[in-house]
């Protein structure tokens, strides 16, 4: 419960801080509109030459696009600013201020920065998901919706773990200015179902970079493509990755030498 209280506290502080710069909302809204427009144009171009892509219809691809934008908003709102701050503080030797506080260090470095205006992508992505789901011919049941929401949370957890693992690498590779660009380049592959990629890339984007689990699997829940074996594999992978992330974070801390060391 202390983690949720801490998260709520930092959310309030981040919201009050962001409200001082309300022009940022219009910048974020424009960026989100641009992202959505480009995604829709690309989909329209693809489906002007075919009726389905690896068995996925245009409406079903809208769901995937919406999930990718939605989770991207979550990343840009919380995960990315916190992990970039972690990398900067490791480089400058200022991580001591977080490590000496009477809270779990991993929770603290994961929650303290919130860029609330980036949540515009969460809203626009949600709208696209709803539109795509409404256009699916066979319809979407309540069970599909609950499975989708649960798997969406699981996908967010997997992306958080990936970000923290990469950011923890700053304890060895101090200058990691390329972190955001690296993630963005990889994350763009999530706009398409993982099955369209060749085998080696499909497994890489599922188990090394968990974009397949984070984006495609929740979309399968809304499009009646989900199998229980996939759910069990995703749950098992999430548990294993969370445990590894916790261990790797603690292992990385042993390498840290701060300003007070």
ZAVEX-451351 format. One line per field, with one value per residue: residue number from 1; chain; x, y, z of N, C-alpha, C in turn. Coordinates in steps of 0.02 Angstrom, whole numbers, plus 50000, padded with zeros to 5 digits. Each point is the difference from the previous one (the first is absolute). Example, Ala and Ser with C-alpha at 12.3 -4.5 7.8 and 13.67 -1.06 7.14 Angstrom:
seq <- 1, 2
mol <- A, A
nxx <- 50660, 49982
nyy <- 49716, 50053
nzz <- 50390, 49964
caxx <- 49955, 50042
cayy <- 50059, 50059
cazz <- 50000, 50003
cxx <- 50045, 49961
cyy <- 50060, 50055
czz <- 50000, 50037
//
This chain:
seq <- 1, 2, 3, 4, 5, 6, 7, 8, 9, 10, 11, 12, 13, 14, 15, 16, 17, 18, 19, 20, 21, 22, 23, 24, 25, 26, 27, 28, 29, 30, 31, 32, 33, 34, 35, 36, 37, 38, 39, 40, 41, 42, 43, 44, 45, 46, 47, 48, 49, 50, 51, 52, 53, 54, 55, 56, 57, 58, 59, 60, 61, 62, 63, 64, 65, 66, 67, 68, 69, 70, 71, 72, 73, 74, 75, 76, 77, 78, 79, 80, 81, 82, 83, 84, 85, 86, 87, 88, 89, 90, 91, 92, 93, 94, 95, 96, 97, 98, 99, 100, 101, 102, 103, 104, 105, 106, 107, 108, 109, 110, 111, 112, 113, 114, 115, 116, 117, 118, 119, 120, 121, 122, 123, 124, 125, 126, 127, 128, 129, 130, 131, 132, 133, 134, 135, 136, 137, 138, 139, 140, 141, 142, 143, 144, 145, 146, 147, 148, 149, 150, 151, 152, 153, 154, 155, 156, 157, 158, 159, 160, 161, 162, 163, 164, 165, 166, 167, 168, 169, 170, 171, 172, 173, 174, 175, 176, 177, 178, 179, 180, 181, 182, 183, 184, 185, 186, 187, 188, 189, 190, 191, 192, 193, 194, 195, 196, 197, 198, 199, 200, 201, 202, 203, 204, 205, 206, 207, 208, 209, 210, 211, 212, 213, 214, 215, 216, 217, 218, 219, 220, 221, 222, 223, 224, 225, 226, 227, 228, 229, 230, 231, 232, 233, 234, 235, 236, 237, 238, 239, 240, 241, 242, 243, 244, 245, 246, 247, 248, 249, 250, 251, 252, 253, 254, 255, 256, 257, 258, 259, 260, 261
mol <- A, A, A, A, A, A, A, A, A, A, A, A, A, A, A, A, A, A, A, A, A, A, A, A, A, A, A, A, A, A, A, A, A, A, A, A, A, A, A, A, A, A, A, A, A, A, A, A, A, A, A, A, A, A, A, A, A, A, A, A, A, A, A, A, A, A, A, A, A, A, A, A, A, A, A, A, A, A, A, A, A, A, A, A, A, A, A, A, A, A, A, A, A, A, A, A, A, A, A, A, A, A, A, A, A, A, A, A, A, A, A, A, A, A, A, A, A, A, A, A, A, A, A, A, A, A, A, A, A, A, A, A, A, A, A, A, A, A, A, A, A, A, A, A, A, A, A, A, A, A, A, A, A, A, A, A, A, A, A, A, A, A, A, A, A, A, A, A, A, A, A, A, A, A, A, A, A, A, A, A, A, A, A, A, A, A, A, A, A, A, A, A, A, A, A, A, A, A, A, A, A, A, A, A, A, A, A, A, A, A, A, A, A, A, A, A, A, A, A, A, A, A, A, A, A, A, A, A, A, A, A, A, A, A, A, A, A, A, A, A, A, A, A, A, A, A, A, A, A, A, A, A, A, A, A, A, A, A, A, A, A
nxx <- 50041, 50059, 50008, 49938, 50010, 50059, 49972, 49949, 50046, 50039, 49944, 49980, 50061, 50002, 49937, 50013, 50055, 49967, 49955, 50062, 50002, 49944, 50046, 50030, 49940, 50004, 50062, 49982, 49948, 50041, 50046, 49951, 49974, 50063, 50011, 49941, 50011, 50064, 49981, 49950, 50043, 50047, 49954, 49977, 50064, 50013, 49942, 50032, 50047, 49970, 49966, 50057, 50030, 50025, 49942, 50031, 49938, 49976, 49940, 50024, 50027, 49940, 49978, 50041, 49983, 49937, 50011, 50031, 49952, 49952, 50033, 50008, 49935, 49988, 50037, 49973, 49945, 50020, 50002, 49992, 49960, 49972, 50000, 49981, 49958, 49985, 50000, 49967, 49964, 50000, 49991, 49956, 49986, 49938, 50010, 50051, 49973, 49996, 50062, 50009, 49948, 49956, 50012, 49965, 50064, 49984, 49958, 50047, 50049, 49951, 49988, 50060, 50004, 49954, 49999, 49954, 50030, 50051, 49956, 50010, 50058, 49993, 49977, 50045, 50047, 49970, 49995, 50062, 50018, 49963, 50025, 50061, 49991, 49974, 50052, 50022, 49997, 50040, 50016, 49996, 50012, 49964, 49999, 49991, 49955, 49977, 50001, 49973, 49959, 49989, 49995, 49961, 49975, 49993, 49975, 49965, 49987, 49990, 49967, 49970, 49993, 49980, 49963, 49979, 49994, 49975, 49959, 49992, 50001, 49971, 49991, 49997, 49950, 50042, 50026, 49937, 50024, 50018, 49986, 49977, 50052, 50037, 49966, 50000, 50062, 50010, 49973, 50027, 50037, 49978, 50008, 50037, 49955, 50019, 49944, 50001, 50037, 50061, 50011, 50062, 49970, 49956, 50047, 50041, 49947, 50005, 50060, 50035, 49959, 49966, 50012, 50017, 50025, 50033, 50008, 50031, 50024, 50002, 50029, 50035, 50000, 50008, 50044, 49986, 50062, 49978, 50055, 49974, 50028, 49977, 49942, 50004, 50020, 49953, 49957, 50020, 49999, 49941, 49983, 50024, 49973, 49946, 50007, 50013, 49950, 49966, 50019, 49987, 49946, 49990, 50011, 49964, 49960, 50023, 49986, 49951, 50032, 49963, 49970, 49963, 50017
nyy <- 49940, 49997, 49950, 49980, 50007, 49970, 49953, 49998, 50000, 49960, 49966, 50013, 49986, 49946, 49988, 50017, 49964, 49951, 50012, 50006, 49948, 50035, 50040, 49963, 50014, 50060, 50003, 49973, 50042, 50047, 49982, 49995, 50058, 50020, 49971, 50020, 50059, 49998, 49976, 50043, 50046, 49977, 49993, 50060, 50018, 49966, 50019, 50047, 49956, 49993, 49945, 49965, 50004, 49945, 50009, 50058, 50017, 50049, 49978, 49940, 50023, 50029, 49942, 49967, 50041, 49993, 49935, 50000, 50040, 49962, 49943, 50028, 50018, 49938, 49976, 50043, 49978, 49938, 49947, 50031, 50047, 49949, 49960, 50052, 50015, 49935, 49997, 50057, 49975, 49944, 50033, 50038, 49938, 50013, 49937, 50024, 50054, 49955, 49979, 50062, 50002, 50006, 49988, 49951, 49992, 49938, 49997, 50027, 49967, 49958, 50037, 50025, 49981, 50047, 49987, 50032, 50050, 49958, 50004, 50052, 49968, 49997, 50062, 50026, 49964, 50019, 50060, 49993, 49977, 50048, 50044, 49975, 49996, 50061, 50003, 49962, 49960, 49958, 50063, 50038, 49945, 49999, 49934, 50017, 50044, 49957, 49952, 50044, 50023, 49937, 49982, 50053, 49987, 49937, 50026, 50043, 49947, 49966, 50052, 50004, 49934, 50003, 50053, 49969, 49944, 50034, 50034, 49941, 49991, 50057, 49951, 49975, 50021, 50043, 50010, 50003, 50052, 49942, 49998, 50062, 50017, 49963, 50022, 50063, 49987, 49968, 50051, 50031, 49946, 50028, 50041, 49945, 49954, 49971, 49970, 50064, 49997, 49995, 49934, 50014, 50044, 49953, 49953, 50038, 50018, 49938, 49970, 50030, 50023, 50002, 50026, 49939, 49985, 50058, 49992, 49950, 49977, 50062, 50013, 49945, 50029, 50057, 49962, 49970, 50020, 50015, 49965, 49954, 49963, 50045, 49998, 49934, 49999, 50044, 49966, 49941, 50027, 50028, 49944, 49963, 50042, 50001, 49935, 49990, 50041, 49972, 49940, 50016, 50029, 49951, 49958, 50041, 50002, 49938, 50017, 50026, 50053, 50026, 50059, 49962, 49961
nzz <- 50000, 50030, 49957, 50010, 50065, 49992, 49961, 50044, 50048, 49967, 49991, 50062, 50023, 49961, 50018, 50063, 49992, 49968, 50047, 50022, 49959, 49999, 49975, 50047, 50025, 49972, 50025, 50059, 49999, 49978, 50044, 50044, 49979, 50001, 50060, 50022, 49974, 50019, 50060, 49999, 49980, 50041, 50048, 49985, 49997, 50057, 50028, 49967, 50022, 50058, 50013, 50005, 50060, 49974, 49968, 50008, 50017, 49963, 50017, 49989, 49944, 49995, 50024, 49959, 49951, 50021, 50007, 49941, 49978, 50025, 49988, 49939, 50009, 50022, 49950, 49958, 50030, 50007, 49961, 49942, 50025, 50032, 49946, 49963, 50050, 50004, 49934, 50000, 50050, 49965, 49943, 50033, 50020, 49977, 49985, 50036, 49970, 49952, 49999, 50023, 49959, 50050, 49937, 49972, 49986, 49983, 50051, 50036, 49971, 50012, 50054, 50010, 49936, 49991, 49936, 50035, 49966, 50011, 50051, 49960, 49994, 50066, 49999, 49958, 50033, 50056, 49972, 49976, 50061, 50029, 49956, 50007, 50067, 49993, 49960, 50051, 49948, 50033, 50011, 50054, 50036, 50056, 49989, 49937, 50021, 50046, 49954, 49958, 50048, 50018, 49937, 49997, 50061, 49979, 49944, 50038, 50039, 49944, 49976, 50059, 50002, 49937, 50014, 50055, 49966, 49948, 50040, 50028, 49935, 50023, 50043, 49939, 49961, 50025, 49940, 50018, 49966, 49972, 50065, 49999, 49962, 50041, 50053, 49979, 49980, 50058, 50034, 49949, 50015, 50057, 49949, 49994, 49984, 50055, 49979, 49982, 50054, 49972, 50003, 49978, 49959, 49983, 50007, 49963, 49961, 50020, 49996, 49952, 49955, 50057, 49940, 49980, 50060, 49996, 49934, 49970, 50058, 50027, 49941, 50012, 50060, 49966, 49969, 50058, 50009, 50060, 50016, 50041, 49953, 49957, 50033, 50005, 49937, 49985, 50039, 49976, 49939, 50016, 50030, 49950, 49955, 50038, 50011, 49935, 49985, 50050, 49980, 49936, 50024, 50043, 49949, 49962, 50053, 49999, 49937, 50036, 49978, 50051, 50003, 50040, 49947
caxx <- 49959, 50044, 50019, 49943, 49998, 50056, 49983, 49949, 50032, 50040, 49954, 49975, 50054, 50014, 49945, 50005, 50059, 49985, 49949, 50034, 50022, 49942, 50013, 50025, 49943, 49987, 50055, 49988, 49940, 50021, 50041, 49955, 49961, 50045, 50012, 49938, 49989, 50048, 49980, 49940, 50017, 50038, 49952, 49958, 50041, 50009, 49938, 49977, 50026, 49982, 49944, 50024, 50072, 50013, 49937, 49972, 49963, 50018, 49971, 50041, 50063, 49986, 50006, 50072, 50026, 49977, 50036, 50069, 50001, 49979, 50056, 50051, 49984, 50018, 50073, 50023, 49975, 50032, 50059, 50056, 50031, 50032, 50061, 50050, 50026, 50044, 50062, 50035, 50024, 50056, 50056, 50021, 50013, 49949, 49949, 50000, 49941, 49945, 50019, 50001, 49933, 49972, 49952, 50033, 50033, 49972, 49935, 50010, 50027, 49951, 49937, 50007, 49988, 49940, 49987, 49929, 49973, 50012, 49943, 49957, 50006, 49959, 49931, 49992, 50006, 49939, 49947, 50012, 49983, 49927, 49974, 50017, 49960, 49930, 49994, 50013, 49937, 49972, 49983, 50045, 49961, 50026, 50058, 50056, 50021, 50037, 50064, 50040, 50025, 50050, 50061, 50028, 50040, 50058, 50045, 50033, 50051, 50055, 50037, 50035, 50058, 50049, 50030, 50043, 50059, 50044, 50026, 50047, 50064, 50040, 50049, 50059, 50010, 49976, 49969, 49947, 49957, 49963, 49950, 49933, 50000, 50002, 49934, 49952, 50012, 49975, 49929, 49960, 49981, 49938, 49942, 49978, 49997, 50067, 50002, 50020, 50073, 50032, 50004, 50051, 49979, 49939, 50019, 50038, 49954, 49954, 50034, 50054, 49965, 49933, 49948, 49949, 49955, 49970, 49954, 49961, 49959, 49937, 49958, 49971, 49942, 49943, 49985, 49983, 50057, 50040, 49998, 50020, 50072, 50033, 49992, 50043, 50069, 50009, 50003, 50063, 50055, 49996, 50026, 50072, 50033, 49996, 50049, 50066, 50008, 50015, 50068, 50049, 50003, 50041, 50067, 50028, 50014, 50066, 50051, 49992, 50044, 49971, 50038, 50017, 50039
cayy <- 50060, 50058, 50015, 50036, 50066, 50038, 50016, 50052, 50062, 50027, 50019, 50067, 50049, 50007, 50036, 50070, 50027, 50006, 50052, 50065, 50007, 49974, 50000, 49934, 49958, 50008, 49966, 49928, 49984, 50002, 49940, 49943, 50004, 49983, 49928, 49966, 50013, 49961, 49930, 49987, 50006, 49939, 49945, 50009, 49983, 49927, 49966, 50017, 49949, 49934, 50001, 49977, 49994, 49941, 49980, 50056, 50050, 50069, 50017, 49967, 50037, 50062, 49983, 49996, 50068, 50035, 49975, 50024, 50071, 50004, 49980, 50050, 50055, 49980, 50003, 50070, 50035, 49978, 49958, 50033, 50054, 49973, 49963, 50048, 50033, 49952, 49998, 50064, 50003, 49954, 50034, 50057, 49980, 50030, 49951, 49994, 50033, 49952, 49939, 50012, 50012, 49940, 49965, 49955, 50041, 49986, 50033, 50072, 50024, 49983, 50037, 50070, 50048, 49988, 50053, 49985, 50018, 49945, 49954, 50012, 49940, 49948, 50015, 49989, 49929, 49967, 50014, 49957, 49932, 49994, 50003, 49937, 49946, 50008, 49982, 49929, 49970, 49951, 50032, 49991, 49985, 50026, 49959, 50024, 50065, 49989, 49968, 50052, 50046, 49965, 49991, 50066, 50013, 49956, 50029, 50058, 49973, 49975, 50058, 50030, 49957, 50010, 50066, 50000, 49960, 50039, 50056, 49975, 49995, 50060, 49986, 49976, 50046, 50060, 50047, 49965, 50052, 49972, 49954, 50014, 49986, 49927, 49973, 50022, 49963, 49932, 50000, 50011, 49936, 49979, 50022, 49945, 49938, 49970, 49944, 50019, 50002, 49934, 49964, 50025, 50066, 49989, 49978, 50055, 50052, 49972, 49979, 50046, 50065, 49969, 50039, 49954, 49988, 50062, 50030, 49952, 49954, 50032, 50007, 49934, 49992, 50036, 49976, 49929, 49960, 49983, 49932, 49998, 49987, 50065, 50036, 49968, 50017, 50071, 50007, 49971, 50043, 50061, 49984, 49989, 50063, 50044, 49975, 50015, 50073, 50017, 49977, 50038, 50067, 49995, 49985, 50061, 50048, 49985, 50033, 50073, 50038, 50067, 50058, 49993, 49937
cazz <- 50000, 50002, 49931, 49969, 50031, 49972, 49931, 50000, 50021, 49945, 49946, 50017, 49993, 49929, 49969, 50019, 49966, 49929, 49990, 49993, 49931, 49964, 49928, 49983, 49981, 49929, 49966, 50005, 49959, 49930, 49988, 50000, 49938, 49945, 50005, 49979, 49928, 49962, 50007, 49960, 49929, 49982, 49996, 49940, 49942, 49998, 49985, 49933, 49955, 50025, 50047, 50065, 50007, 50041, 50032, 50038, 49960, 50015, 50065, 50051, 50003, 50037, 50070, 50015, 49998, 50059, 50059, 49996, 50018, 50070, 50043, 49990, 50044, 50068, 50003, 49999, 50059, 50063, 49996, 49968, 50039, 50060, 49983, 49977, 50060, 50032, 49962, 50012, 50069, 50005, 49968, 50040, 50069, 50043, 50018, 50073, 50029, 50000, 50037, 50073, 50025, 50034, 49958, 49954, 49949, 49934, 49996, 50001, 49936, 49948, 50008, 50022, 49946, 49960, 49950, 49992, 49934, 49953, 50004, 49942, 49958, 50031, 49979, 49928, 49988, 50024, 49952, 49942, 50019, 50002, 49932, 49968, 50029, 49979, 49929, 49991, 49978, 50047, 50063, 50057, 50060, 50063, 50018, 49959, 50026, 50063, 49983, 49969, 50051, 50041, 49960, 49990, 50060, 49996, 49950, 50030, 50046, 49961, 49973, 50057, 50014, 49947, 50010, 50059, 49984, 49958, 50039, 50050, 49965, 50011, 50051, 49964, 49944, 50033, 49953, 49962, 49972, 49944, 50027, 49973, 49928, 49994, 50014, 49950, 49939, 50009, 50016, 49939, 49972, 50030, 49961, 49959, 50038, 50005, 49953, 49932, 49997, 49994, 50063, 50046, 50024, 50040, 50067, 50032, 50021, 50049, 50062, 50017, 50007, 50005, 49966, 49977, 50057, 50024, 49952, 49959, 50041, 50018, 49940, 49988, 50045, 49972, 49932, 50005, 49978, 50059, 50025, 50070, 50004, 49994, 50063, 50050, 49983, 50015, 50072, 50024, 49979, 50040, 50067, 49995, 49983, 50059, 50048, 49973, 50003, 50069, 50015, 49961, 50030, 50060, 49978, 49973, 50054, 50030, 49959, 50003, 50043, 49995, 50022, 50071, 50011
cxx <- 50043, 50022, 49944, 49994, 50055, 49986, 49948, 50029, 50040, 49957, 49972, 50053, 50017, 49946, 50004, 50058, 49985, 49948, 50030, 50019, 49945, 50009, 50026, 49943, 49987, 50055, 49988, 49940, 50018, 50041, 49957, 49959, 50043, 50013, 49940, 49990, 50047, 49982, 49940, 50014, 50037, 49953, 49957, 50039, 50009, 49937, 49967, 50023, 49981, 49942, 50020, 50076, 50015, 49938, 49967, 49965, 50021, 49973, 50041, 50068, 49991, 50008, 50074, 50031, 49980, 50037, 50072, 50006, 49983, 50058, 50059, 49988, 50018, 50076, 50025, 49977, 50041, 50066, 50061, 50031, 50036, 50065, 50054, 50030, 50047, 50068, 50041, 50029, 50057, 50062, 50028, 50017, 49950, 49945, 49996, 49937, 49940, 50016, 49998, 49932, 49970, 49944, 50040, 50028, 49971, 49932, 50009, 50024, 49951, 49939, 50007, 49989, 49938, 49990, 49929, 49973, 50012, 49944, 49949, 50001, 49958, 49927, 49990, 50006, 49938, 49943, 50008, 49982, 49925, 49971, 50015, 49959, 49927, 49990, 50013, 49934, 49969, 49982, 50048, 49957, 50032, 50062, 50062, 50027, 50041, 50068, 50047, 50030, 50054, 50066, 50033, 50043, 50063, 50051, 50036, 50054, 50062, 50042, 50039, 50064, 50055, 50036, 50049, 50064, 50049, 50030, 50050, 50069, 50044, 50052, 50065, 50018, 49973, 49963, 49950, 49950, 49953, 49940, 49931, 49996, 50000, 49931, 49950, 50008, 49972, 49924, 49956, 49981, 49933, 49938, 49971, 49998, 50067, 50008, 50023, 50075, 50029, 50014, 50050, 49981, 49938, 50018, 50039, 49954, 49947, 50035, 50059, 49973, 49925, 49943, 49944, 49950, 49962, 49945, 49956, 49954, 49936, 49953, 49967, 49939, 49938, 49978, 49987, 50056, 50040, 49990, 50025, 50074, 50040, 49996, 50046, 50074, 50015, 50005, 50066, 50059, 50002, 50028, 50076, 50037, 49999, 50052, 50071, 50015, 50019, 50071, 50052, 50007, 50045, 50073, 50034, 50017, 50068, 50056, 49999, 50048, 49980, 50045, 50022, 50042, 50073
cyy <- 50063, 50020, 50039, 50070, 50045, 50021, 50055, 50068, 50031, 50019, 50069, 50053, 50012, 50039, 50075, 50034, 50012, 50054, 50070, 50014, 49973, 50000, 49931, 49953, 50004, 49968, 49925, 49980, 50000, 49938, 49938, 49997, 49980, 49924, 49961, 50007, 49957, 49926, 49982, 50004, 49938, 49940, 50005, 49982, 49925, 49966, 50025, 49949, 49929, 50006, 49976, 49993, 49944, 49978, 50054, 50049, 50070, 50021, 49970, 50034, 50067, 49988, 49998, 50070, 50039, 49978, 50025, 50074, 50009, 49984, 50048, 50061, 49984, 50005, 50072, 50039, 49983, 49964, 50038, 50057, 49975, 49965, 50046, 50039, 49955, 49999, 50064, 50002, 49951, 50033, 50056, 49982, 50028, 49951, 49990, 50028, 49953, 49939, 50009, 50015, 49936, 49967, 49953, 50039, 49988, 50034, 50076, 50025, 49986, 50044, 50075, 50052, 49980, 50059, 49991, 50016, 49946, 49948, 50013, 49939, 49943, 50009, 49985, 49927, 49962, 50010, 49955, 49927, 49989, 50000, 49935, 49942, 50003, 49979, 49927, 49964, 49954, 50030, 49982, 49990, 50031, 49962, 50021, 50065, 49992, 49968, 50052, 50046, 49967, 49992, 50067, 50021, 49958, 50027, 50060, 49979, 49976, 50057, 50035, 49960, 50010, 50067, 49999, 49959, 50040, 50059, 49978, 49989, 50060, 49990, 49973, 50046, 50067, 50047, 49962, 50050, 49972, 49958, 50011, 49984, 49925, 49970, 50019, 49962, 49929, 49999, 50009, 49934, 49975, 50022, 49945, 49936, 49963, 49943, 50019, 49999, 49930, 49971, 50029, 50067, 49994, 49980, 50054, 50053, 49974, 49987, 50044, 50070, 49982, 50040, 49955, 49984, 50063, 50026, 49949, 49956, 50034, 50009, 49933, 49988, 50033, 49973, 49925, 49955, 49972, 49927, 50000, 49984, 50065, 50039, 49972, 50016, 50073, 50012, 49974, 50044, 50064, 49989, 49992, 50065, 50048, 49979, 50017, 50075, 50022, 49979, 50043, 50070, 49999, 49986, 50062, 50050, 49988, 50034, 50075, 50031, 50073, 50055, 49995, 49940, 50015
czz <- 50000, 49929, 49965, 50029, 49972, 49928, 49995, 50019, 49942, 49940, 50014, 49991, 49926, 49964, 50016, 49964, 49926, 49986, 49996, 49927, 49954, 49925, 49978, 49980, 49925, 49958, 50000, 49957, 49926, 49983, 49996, 49936, 49940, 49999, 49974, 49925, 49958, 50002, 49956, 49926, 49976, 49994, 49937, 49937, 49993, 49977, 49935, 49948, 50022, 50048, 50069, 49998, 50049, 50039, 50040, 49953, 50021, 50069, 50057, 50007, 50035, 50075, 50020, 50000, 50062, 50063, 50000, 50020, 50074, 50047, 49991, 50044, 50072, 50009, 50005, 50061, 50062, 49990, 49974, 50041, 50063, 49984, 49973, 50058, 50037, 49965, 50013, 50070, 50012, 49970, 50043, 50072, 50049, 50021, 50076, 50032, 50000, 50043, 50075, 50029, 50029, 49960, 49955, 49941, 49931, 49991, 49994, 49932, 49942, 50000, 50006, 49945, 49960, 49953, 49975, 49931, 49949, 50000, 49945, 49954, 50028, 49977, 49926, 49982, 50020, 49950, 49938, 50015, 49999, 49930, 49963, 50025, 49978, 49927, 49986, 49989, 50053, 50067, 50056, 50062, 50062, 50021, 49961, 50029, 50064, 49986, 49969, 50053, 50043, 49962, 49984, 50059, 50001, 49950, 50027, 50048, 49963, 49971, 50056, 50016, 49948, 50009, 50059, 49988, 49958, 50039, 50052, 49968, 50009, 50055, 49970, 49943, 50021, 49953, 49956, 49973, 49946, 50023, 49968, 49926, 49987, 50010, 49945, 49935, 50004, 50007, 49938, 49966, 50027, 49963, 49956, 50042, 49996, 49949, 49930, 49992, 49992, 50069, 50050, 50030, 50045, 50071, 50036, 50027, 50048, 50066, 50019, 50011, 49999, 49968, 49975, 50055, 50020, 49954, 49965, 50042, 50025, 49940, 49982, 50044, 49972, 49931, 49997, 49973, 50058, 50020, 50072, 50008, 49994, 50064, 50053, 49987, 50017, 50076, 50028, 49982, 50041, 50070, 49998, 49986, 50059, 50052, 49977, 50005, 50071, 50018, 49964, 50027, 50063, 49983, 49973, 50054, 50032, 49961, 50008, 50049, 49993, 50026, 50073, 50015, 50012
//
